[in-house]
Amino acid sequence: MRFKKIIFFFLLASLLSSCGKSDPFSALVDGPCSSSQTQEINDHIASQIGFLAQKDFKNAYSYAADSFQENISLNQFEEIINKEYLMLVENTGFSFSACEILKNQVLQEVLIESGDEEFLFYYVLVIEESGLGVLSAAFKPAAKDVTI
């Protein structure tokens, strides 16, 4: 009987402790990201960029969406990064700007600094069974302010 009480209290405590937590991506609504969504998205992208800067492609790859990983191998990922996205590996800093949800995808702008250049990245993330994942990232050189 005592064992049943202990299990009951353990289950009750687990249930009560999970009541206050909510998944920020449980119901995606088109529009600006909430602050909790933005925090989780920024942490996800920052972690991936951090691993890329360390040339730890295996861990960086783990932040990609499942659907991305089904089509692009780790070796292909590393090759793509080294040929087309080297500024992520050689970044000297980055900052986040606009975050928006559109058609069950998250669109996050990230300004990447690399050497004397800045690049505006447009990340697309999706929510899949395993959680948040980077589906794609496109970039263009960032416009610089010109003073005359």
N, C-alpha and C positions, 0 to 999 in steps of 0.2 A: 504494500500500500504506500509506504514511504517513497519507494522508487517511482511510482505513478505520479505522486505529488511533485516530485522533483522534475520529472519530464513535463508535466503540465505547466509548471512555473517557467521552465526554460522556453517552451513553445509560446507561452503568453508573452514573455519578455521579448522574444524574437519578433513576434507579431506587432507588439506595441512600438518597438524601436524602428520598425520599417514603415510605420504609418506616417511619420513625418517626412519621409523621403519620397520624392516623386521624380519620375524620369522626365527630363526636360524635353525629350523628343517623342513622348508617348502620343501626342496629338499635334502633328505639324499643321500649322495654319499659315497660308501665304501672308507675307509681310515681313517687317523687321524682326530679327531674332530677339528673343528675350535676353535678359542679362545672364540667366543661368545657361541658356543655350550658347550664347556668345562666349562665356567663360570656358565651357567644355570644348567648343570648336577651336578656340584659340589655343587651349592646352594641347589638343590633338595635333594641330598643325605645327605648333612650336616644338613638340616632341619629335615629329617627323623631320623637321628642319634641323633640329639638334643632332639627330642621328646621321643625317646626310653630311653635316659639317664635320662629324667625326669619321666620315667614310665608312660608317657602319650600315651598309646597304641592307643587310638582312633585317635589322630592327626597323629601319626606315620603311622597308617594304611591308612590314607587318601593320603599318598604319594605313595602307591602301585598302580600298573597298574589296570585299570578297569577289565581286563581279569583275574588278580590275585584275585581281590575282588569278582568276580563272582564265584570263586571256593573255596576260603578260607574265612571263616567268621572272624569277629573281634575276637571272643573268640578263634578260632583256631590259629589265628595270634599271639595273646598274649601267648598262650600255647607253640607254636613253638619257639618264641623268648626266653621265660623263660627256655625252656629245651635245646635248641640247639645253641642259639645265645646270651647267657647271656653277652658275652664280649662286645656286642654293648651297653647294658644297663649300664655296669660297665666300659665303656671305659674311659681312662684318656687322650685321644687325638687321632687324626687321621690325615692322610695326603693323598693327591691324587697323583696318578702317571699316567700311560698310559690310554689314552682314544681313543677308536677306534669305527668306525661305520662299521658294517658288516651285510649285508642282512636286512636292515631296523631295526636293533637293535643297541643299544649303549652299548659298553662294557667298563666299568670303573673299574680300579684297585684302591683299597683303603687300606691303611695300618692302622690297628686299634691297638692301644696300650691299654692293659688292665692288670693292675697289673704289673708283671714282664715279661709279654708275649706280643708278637706282632703277629698279624694275618693278612695275606694277603687275602683281600676279592676281589671277582670278581663279580661285580654288572652287571646285564643285565637290561637295561631300554628300554622301547618302547614308541613310540609316538602314542597315541590313540586320539579319538575325544575330550576327556577331557584334553588332553595335555600329558606331560611327566609323566611316571609312572615306578616304580620299579617292574620288573617282577620276578626277582630272585636275590639271593645273595649266593654265595658259598665261602668257605674259607679254608685255610690251615695255619698251623703255619708258620710264616715267618722265613726264613733262617737267622741265625745270623752270622755275621762275626766272624771267629775264628782266633785268633792270637796264633802262636806257638813260 
